[in-house]
Amino acid sequence: MNGNPDGDAFRIGQLAKELVAIHLQATEDPSAVAAAMVRETTLVALKSRPQDADAVIADACCGSLQALLLSGHDLSRGAALMLAEVQDLAGPLRINPAVLTDSVLAGFARMRRFMSQEQLIDMLETLESRFAGAGAAFAKALARQPGQARRVPVS
């Protein structure tokens, strides 16, 4: 599942960000909208790129989280709902939920440079409180991000 899409491949993250941004304008629950868009974007994209599941999921989660950030919405709740939605895809996609979780967290970690330390800590704590082990896995994903001078948040 370690697909390596080329630069000309359609941009899942950008698509997810745009879809979420459009839907955020007319909703009372932006986090739920972002999670639903991750699910739909992932399912549609994987029809044409099943070999790139990890990249597709990471891109969709990164783009959706970016839309929430740009709109000033709750990133931690959105992240938790996105992770739940993607984990629910394990059966239909026939992919190990742990692999899906790693892809989701990798997408979230790519947003590190745009988030404050407080936002990162809040997200880590929220993920851990709802998904055992997800906080530690998120911290590891953050540590793998290149060029990050800041320390990984520890709660």
N, C-alpha and C positions, 0 to 999 in steps of 0.2 A: 503493500500500500504506500510505498514511498515514491509516489509519482512526482515527476519534476516537470510541471507544465512550462512550456516555453513562453517567451514574452508576448507572442501574438495570440495566445489563448485568451478567451474572454475572461474578464476580470470579475471573479466571484465576489471578492470583497467590495468592490465598487458598486456592483449590482445590489448586493445586500444593503449597503449603506444608503443607496438611493431609494430602494423600496421601503426601508424602515423610515427614512426621513419623510417620505410622502405620506405614509400611513400614520406617523406620529402627529401630524397636524389635525387629525380628526379622531382622536382617541382619548379615553380617560385612563387607559392602562398601557402606557408606552412600553413597559417591560414585557408585558404579555405579547404585544404586537411584535416587538423585536424577536422574541423567542419563536413566535409562529413564522416569521419571515426567515429565520435561520432554518427551520424545518423545511419550509417550502423551497427555498433556494437550494438547499442541500439535495432534496429529492429530485428536483428538476436537473440540476447540474450533474448529478451522478448518473443520470440516464445516458449522457454522452461521454462522461469521463469516469467510469467506475474504478478505473485503476488509480485515480488520483483522489480517493476518498479523504485521505488525511489532509491534503492541501485544500480541497474544496471546503471541508468542514472548518478548518482553521481560518480560511479567507472569509467565509460567511459569518463566523463569530466575530472576527476582527472588524469587519465592515459594520455589522449590526451594533457592536459595542461603540464604535466610533460615532454612529448616528445618535446613539443615546447620549454620549459625551457632548457632542456638538449642540444637542438640544437641551442640555442641562438636566437630564433625567437621572434617576437612581441607577448607577452602574452595577452595584452589587446585586440588587434584586434582579436586574436584567440578566446579569451573568448567571445567576442561579437558575433562572427560568430557561435560559438558553441551554445550559448543561443538561437540565432535566429533559428538554425536548430532544436533544441529540441522543441522550441515553435511551430514550424511548424508541429510537430508530434502530437499535441494535438487532432486534429480532427481524424486522422487515429487510434490513440491509445484510443480515447474516455476518455481522462484524462484532467482535468482542467488545463489550461496553468499556473495558479499560482502555482499549485502543482509541475508541471514540472520545473518551474523556481526555486522553493525552492530546488529541487533535484540537479539541475545544480549548483546553488550557493554553496550548501553543498559540492559538489565535488571540486569546485574551492577553497573553504576555507580550505580544507584538505592540499592544497599545501602551506599554509601560512608559514610553518617553512622553506621552501626552497626559499622563495621570500624575496626580500628586501622591506623595508618600501616604497621606491619610486615606486617599481613595484606594490605593493598593492594599493597605492593611485592612480596610473595611471589606474589600472584595475577598481577600484571603480568609478572613474570619467568617464571612457569610458563607462562602463555599464550604469551608470546613464544618460549619454548624449544620449544613444541610446534606453534605456528602462526605462521609468519613474518609479521611485521607486526601481529599481534594485540596485542602489548604496547603499541605506539604508538597503535593504534586504541582500546585500552582507556583509555589516558591521556587521549585526546581526549574519550572518552565521560565520563570522570570530570570533566574540566574544564567540560563542558556542564551539569553538575548545578547547579541554582540554590541560592543561599545557602550555598555551601561556602566557609568561610573558610580551610580548610587548603589547602596547595599540593598540586598533583598529584604523586604519587610519581614519582621518576625513579630508575631503577636504574643 
